[in-house]
Amino acid sequence: MPENHEILISMQEDFQLSTLNSKLKIGYDGKRAANNLTGLGNYSRSLIENLAIQYPENQYHVYTPKVKTAKQIDSFFQKENIKLELPKNGSFLWRSVNILKDLSRDEIQIYHGLSHEIPFAIQHTRIKSIVTIHDLIFLRFPRYYKFIDRKLYEWKSKSACKNANKIIAISEKTKEDIVEFYGIEPNKIEVIYQSCDDNFKKAFESSTLNRIRHTYKLPDKYILSVGTIEERKNLKLIVQALKDVNEDYKLVVIGKQTSYFKTVEKEIEKLGLRKRILFLQNIPFVDLPGIYQMASIFVYPSFYEGFGIPIIEALYSGVPTIAATGSCLEEAGGPNSIYISPTDHNALAEAINRIVCDPQLQKTMKEKGLEFVQKFNSPVVTKQLMDCYLNVLDSATT
């Protein structure tokens, strides 16, 4: 007779096998996937789409009260096993409360809140829930947020962490923050990193790169910065460093402008760098990988991040990367990227000059960076996520 633990293991394996051979019905908070063209929108669509490709036997229901018309959103919902679910009786409380009726009607087995929240009282239903926590920056650096926004984020995310069956943190640093701020047991939290869109993993043809360079009047040699132009992203530091960088290199900045842009402008004028900086906004997503691929260096000196997807995009694009210490960026950039203090523009300038003057260092950073970033490749991350779903279902039967 096998031991009890052997019987239990056999039952768990049988459960996972039978589950894999049957259709799962998985529900998602589709607010970001259906309406955002960057950031959390890309994360949500990429996650669901990769699951739909890698595990096509399942049904993926995306719940949202509204849908934005855009090419990448339209194509996402054209996938055969991704189903758009609009509210039957919509109200401003639908995503928080009334959605439970829709989930029950659709016989959803697992609901995944992709951005810090799940429906209230879902823990009192048969539906298992998972929540992704991207970061708790609003608690770590409250000065970057309005008081009412900060309190709302805290209320929703803390409730979700308490009531979800499982929490997915997108980095070890975010996991540490969840434990510290919310007192959650570490074994309830699983770290599953993010990947980036597969378009960043393909080298563009030279004709396409030439078309992109001409369209946006890109310089021959440039340092690239991508991200919202806000205080936390720390663009001012790059501007301060630029004055001490080889003049052949210009700075290309892609990102939405906020009030912090005025601070950056003043620094540019003060240092006389207007002709060395190009600001781009509303870049079509299809062209963005090409802009990465032609960059000489990617710089991301953010004071704090939950993970740092732009770093992953840069490494896949074969671009040497410099990032800041102090949060989780070392997790995203790996051991062969360079890290500097987010308050030390002299160190940043020195790091940039070191890279541009050393072809062998450039080669090593590109090769080792691409090798490291494979741990975030979509098939790897997608399998980890499906295993997480199955384990949550499994625990409900034992």
C-alpha distance (Angstrom), angle and dihedral (degrees) to the residues before:
residue distance angle dihedral
M1 . . .
P2 3.80 . .
E3 3.78 118.7 .
N4 3.82 118.9 -98.3
H5 3.79 93.3 -106.2
E6 3.82 89.8 52.6
I7 3.80 90.3 52.7
L8 3.81 89.9 49.6
I9 3.81 92.2 49.5
S10 3.81 89.9 49.3
M11 3.81 90.9 50.7
Q12 3.80 91.2 49.4
E13 3.80 92.0 50.0
D14 3.81 90.8 48.0
F15 3.81 89.6 50.1
Q16 3.81 93.5 50.2
L17 3.80 91.6 46.0
S18 3.80 93.1 49.4
T19 3.80 90.6 45.9
L20 3.79 92.0 50.4
N21 3.80 89.8 49.9
S22 3.80 92.4 51.9
K23 3.76 131.7 58.8
L24 3.75 117.8 -89.6
K25 3.77 118.2 -153.7
I26 3.79 107.5 -145.8
G27 3.79 124.0 -178.4
Y28 3.80 127.1 -155.7
D29 3.76 137.8 -165.5
G30 3.79 96.9 -114.3
K31 3.80 100.9 -174.2
R32 3.81 93.6 108.3
A33 3.81 97.4 33.1
A34 3.80 91.4 54.0
N35 3.80 99.3 41.1
N36 3.82 114.3 21.6
L37 3.82 122.1 79.5
T38 3.81 96.5 -168.9
G39 3.81 140.2 32.0
L40 3.78 111.9 2.4
G41 3.79 91.0 15.7
N42 3.80 91.4 59.1
Y43 3.82 90.6 44.0
S44 3.81 92.2 52.1
R45 3.79 96.9 45.7
S46 3.80 93.7 43.7
L47 3.81 92.7 49.6
I48 3.81 94.9 49.3
E49 3.79 95.3 39.8
N50 3.80 93.4 51.2
L51 3.80 90.5 49.6
A52 3.80 90.0 49.7
I53 3.81 90.8 52.2
Q54 3.80 98.0 41.7
Y55 3.82 95.6 40.3
P56 3.84 103.9 28.5
E57 3.81 94.0 163.0
N58 3.82 91.1 75.7
Q59 3.79 131.3 79.0
Y60 3.80 117.8 -125.1
H61 3.81 114.4 -159.3
V62 3.81 116.3 -165.4
Y63 3.80 114.1 -160.6
T64 3.79 120.7 -157.2
P65 3.82 136.0 144.2
K66 3.83 92.1 -139.1
V67 3.81 141.4 15.8
K68 3.78 129.7 -145.3
T69 3.78 118.2 -138.1
A70 3.80 109.0 -122.0
K71 3.79 135.1 131.0
Q72 3.80 97.2 -111.9
I73 3.82 92.6 45.9
D74 3.81 93.3 46.4
S75 3.81 92.6 50.7
F76 3.81 90.7 47.2
F77 3.80 92.5 58.8
Q78 3.80 92.3 46.4
K79 3.82 90.3 72.7
E80 3.80 109.5 113.7
N81 3.81 98.0 -127.7
I82 3.82 97.6 37.8
K83 3.76 109.7 89.0
L84 3.79 125.8 -166.6
E85 3.80 111.6 -137.2
L86 3.80 116.9 -163.2
P87 3.83 120.3 -173.0
K88 3.76 117.8 -89.2
N89 3.80 89.8 -154.2
G90 3.78 106.1 18.9
S91 3.78 125.3 -163.5
F92 3.78 136.2 152.7
L93 3.83 87.5 -93.5
W94 3.79 94.7 51.8
R95 3.83 97.5 103.7
S96 3.81 92.2 46.5
V97 3.81 102.7 39.8
N98 3.79 120.4 -7.4
I99 3.79 94.4 53.4
L100 3.81 88.4 77.5
K101 3.82 89.5 75.1
D102 3.80 90.3 54.0
L103 3.80 92.6 47.1
S104 3.78 91.0 50.8
R105 3.80 92.7 47.3
D106 3.81 90.8 51.3
E107 3.84 91.8 48.0
I108 3.80 92.3 -123.8
Q109 3.82 111.9 -174.4
I110 3.81 99.4 -170.3
Y111 3.78 128.7 23.1
H112 3.80 117.8 -160.6
G113 3.79 117.7 -160.4
L114 3.78 101.2 -155.3
S115 3.77 97.5 -165.7
H116 3.81 120.0 39.4
E117 3.81 100.3 -65.3
I118 3.78 145.7 74.3
P119 3.82 130.1 -175.7
F120 3.78 114.9 -75.3
A121 3.83 113.8 -105.1
I122 3.81 94.0 15.4
Q123 3.81 86.1 127.8
H124 3.82 88.1 68.7
T125 3.80 92.7 58.6
R126 3.81 131.3 72.7
I127 3.83 89.5 -108.0
K128 3.80 115.3 106.4
S129 3.78 116.4 -138.4
I130 3.78 138.2 -152.0
V131 3.80 126.5 -174.8
T132 3.80 128.1 -161.2
I133 3.79 115.1 -143.5
H134 3.78 111.3 -163.0
D135 3.78 98.2 -178.5
L136 3.79 144.8 -33.9
I137 3.79 95.2 -136.7
F138 3.80 90.1 136.5
L139 3.82 87.1 66.9
R140 3.80 97.8 36.5
F141 3.83 93.4 47.7
P142 3.82 106.6 17.9
R143 3.81 92.7 167.9
Y144 3.80 89.7 75.3
Y145 3.83 92.2 63.1
K146 3.78 138.5 60.5
F147 3.80 113.1 -107.9
I148 3.82 95.7 -116.7
D149 3.84 92.3 46.9
R150 3.79 91.3 49.0
K151 3.79 93.1 51.6
L152 3.80 92.6 46.4
Y153 3.82 92.3 50.4
E154 3.79 91.2 47.8
W155 3.79 93.8 48.5
K156 3.81 94.5 49.6
S157 3.80 97.5 41.6
K158 3.80 95.3 44.0
S159 3.80 91.3 50.0
A160 3.81 90.9 47.7
C161 3.81 92.3 50.0
K162 3.79 91.0 49.6
N163 3.81 96.8 47.4
A164 3.80 105.5 32.8
N165 3.79 118.8 98.7
K166 3.80 89.4 -133.1
I167 3.80 137.4 11.1
I168 3.78 122.0 -146.0
A169 3.81 114.2 -155.6
I170 3.80 116.3 -166.6
S171 3.82 93.2 -142.9
E172 3.79 141.2 14.6
K173 3.80 87.9 -110.2
T174 3.79 91.6 57.0
K175 3.80 89.5 48.4
E176 3.80 89.7 53.5
D177 3.80 90.3 50.6
I178 3.82 92.4 50.7
V179 3.80 90.6 52.2
E180 3.81 92.5 45.5
F181 3.81 100.2 44.6
Y182 3.81 101.8 31.8
G183 3.79 102.5 28.1
I184 3.80 93.1 -127.0
E185 3.80 118.5 165.0
P186 3.84 108.6 -106.0
N187 3.82 92.8 -131.0
K188 3.82 89.5 64.1
I189 3.81 89.8 61.4
E190 3.79 124.7 75.0
V191 3.79 121.5 -168.6
I192 3.80 111.1 -136.8
Y193 3.77 113.4 168.8
Q194 3.77 124.5 -141.5
S195 3.76 126.9 -115.1
C196 3.78 124.7 -153.6
D197 3.77 131.8 -119.8
D198 3.80 113.0 -65.6
N199 3.81 90.4 -123.7
F200 3.81 88.0 77.3
K201 3.80 90.2 58.2
K202 3.81 95.8 62.9
A203 3.80 124.2 79.0
F204 3.80 110.8 -127.1
E205 3.79 120.2 -129.6
S206 3.80 116.0 -104.4
S207 3.81 91.4 -112.9
T208 3.80 90.5 57.3
L209 3.81 92.0 46.8
N210 3.81 90.5 49.9
R211 3.79 90.6 50.8
I212 3.82 90.9 50.8
R213 3.81 92.8 46.5
H214 3.80 91.0 51.1
T215 3.82 94.2 44.4
Y216 3.80 94.9 54.5
K217 3.83 97.3 29.7
L218 3.79 91.2 -122.7
P219 3.82 117.3 -172.4
D220 3.81 121.2 -116.5
K221 3.81 92.9 -111.3
Y222 3.77 121.9 26.7
I223 3.78 145.9 161.8
L224 3.80 111.2 -134.8
S225 3.82 129.0 -141.6
V226 3.81 120.6 -178.8
G227 3.80 125.4 -176.1
T228 3.77 143.8 73.3
I229 3.80 110.3 -52.0
E230 3.79 97.0 -118.8
E231 3.79 133.9 130.0
R232 3.81 95.8 -98.3
K233 3.82 92.5 55.7
N234 3.80 88.4 58.7
L235 3.83 101.7 -145.7
K236 3.81 89.5 160.5
L237 3.81 89.2 70.9
I238 3.81 91.5 58.3
V239 3.80 90.5 49.3
Q240 3.81 90.7 51.3
A241 3.80 90.8 49.3
L242 3.80 93.5 46.9
K243 3.80 92.9 70.3
D244 3.83 88.7 66.4
V245 3.81 96.0 43.7
N246 3.80 125.8 98.6
E247 3.82 105.8 -78.4
D248 3.80 91.9 -130.9
Y249 3.80 87.3 74.5
K250 3.78 121.7 77.1
L251 3.82 129.5 -170.3
V252 3.81 122.1 -115.5
V253 3.81 115.0 -164.7
I254 3.80 122.9 -166.6
G255 3.79 117.8 -173.9
K256 3.76 149.6 92.2
Q257 3.78 113.8 -77.7
T258 3.81 122.6 -124.7
S259 3.80 131.2 177.5
Y260 3.83 88.0 -77.3
F261 3.81 87.3 71.5
K262 3.82 88.9 79.3
T263 3.82 89.5 59.9
V264 3.78 89.7 51.7
E265 3.81 91.9 47.5
K266 3.79 91.7 53.5
E267 3.81 90.3 52.4
I268 3.80 90.9 49.1
E269 3.80 91.7 52.1
K270 3.79 92.4 44.7
L271 3.81 91.8 53.7
G272 3.81 95.5 39.5
L273 3.80 94.1 -122.4
R274 3.80 101.3 133.1
K275 3.83 94.0 115.7
R276 3.80 93.0 49.7
I277 3.81 98.3 56.4
L278 3.80 129.2 72.3
F279 3.81 120.0 -168.7
L280 3.82 118.5 -157.5
Q281 3.81 128.1 -174.6
N282 3.81 136.1 -178.7
I283 3.79 93.8 19.2
P284 3.83 110.8 -179.5
F285 3.79 107.9 -109.0
V286 3.80 91.3 -126.3
D287 3.84 90.4 64.4
L288 3.81 98.6 43.9
P289 3.85 97.5 84.0
G290 3.79 89.3 53.8
I291 3.80 91.7 54.4
Y292 3.80 88.9 52.0
Q293 3.82 92.7 48.2
M294 3.82 93.4 54.8
A295 3.82 94.5 48.2
S296 3.80 120.2 109.0
I297 3.81 94.8 -150.6
F298 3.80 135.5 2.9
V299 3.82 116.7 -142.8
Y300 3.82 124.5 -166.1
P301 3.84 110.9 170.0
S302 3.82 97.1 166.3
F303 3.79 116.6 160.6
Y304 3.82 91.2 -137.0
E305 3.80 138.7 0.8
G306 3.77 137.9 170.5
F307 3.80 89.7 -134.9
G308 3.81 119.9 -37.2
I309 3.80 114.6 -118.1
P310 3.85 93.0 -177.3
I311 3.81 87.5 64.8
I312 3.81 90.3 54.7
E313 3.81 89.3 48.8
A314 3.81 90.5 51.2
L315 3.82 94.7 48.6
Y316 3.80 91.8 49.2
S317 3.81 87.4 49.6
G318 3.80 91.3 56.0
V319 3.80 95.8 -114.0
P320 3.84 123.2 144.3
T321 3.79 106.9 -117.0
I322 3.80 135.8 -147.5
A323 3.81 119.7 -170.6
A324 3.79 139.7 167.1
T325 3.77 130.5 -95.2
G326 3.80 122.0 -129.3
S327 3.80 106.0 69.5
C328 3.79 133.4 32.1
L329 3.78 103.3 -54.9
E330 3.80 92.3 110.2
E331 3.82 86.9 62.0
A332 3.80 90.3 57.0
G333 3.81 98.8 38.6
G334 3.79 100.9 41.9
P335 3.81 129.8 -150.8
N336 3.81 97.6 -53.3
S337 3.80 98.5 56.9
I338 3.81 117.8 87.0
Y339 3.81 122.7 -114.5
I340 3.79 128.7 -159.9
S341 3.80 135.8 176.3
P342 3.84 110.4 -87.6
T343 3.82 88.5 -129.4
D344 3.83 98.8 50.2
H345 3.82 112.2 85.7
N346 3.80 91.1 169.8
A347 3.81 90.8 59.6
L348 3.80 89.8 48.3
A349 3.81 92.6 51.3
E350 3.80 90.1 47.8
A351 3.81 91.4 50.8
I352 3.81 92.8 49.2
N353 3.82 92.7 48.6
R354 3.78 91.0 46.8
I355 3.81 90.9 56.2
V356 3.81 97.7 43.7
C357 3.80 91.6 49.4
D358 3.81 96.1 48.9
P359 3.85 117.3 63.2
Q360 3.80 91.3 -179.2
L361 3.80 91.2 54.9
Q362 3.80 89.6 49.3
K363 3.81 90.3 51.9
T364 3.81 92.8 48.5
M365 3.80 93.7 47.5
K366 3.80 92.0 49.6
E367 3.80 95.2 47.4
K368 3.81 97.4 41.3
G369 3.79 91.8 42.2
L370 3.79 92.0 53.8
E371 3.78 90.1 46.9
F372 3.82 92.6 50.4
V373 3.80 95.5 46.9
Q374 3.81 92.5 61.1
K375 3.82 87.6 84.2
F376 3.81 85.6 71.3
N377 3.80 95.2 48.9
S378 3.78 114.7 135.7
P379 3.85 99.0 -113.4
V380 3.81 90.9 51.9
V381 3.80 95.4 47.8
T382 3.81 92.5 41.6
K383 3.81 92.4 54.3
Q384 3.81 90.6 49.6
L385 3.79 89.1 52.3
M386 3.81 94.7 48.9
D387 3.81 90.1 47.7
C388 3.80 87.5 53.2
Y389 3.82 91.0 52.9
L390 3.79 92.1 48.7
N391 3.79 92.5 47.8
V392 3.80 90.7 52.5
L393 3.81 90.5 51.3
D394 3.79 90.3 43.5
S395 3.81 93.1 53.2
A396 3.77 89.5 53.2
T397 3.82 90.4 61.8
T398 3.80 97.9 46.2
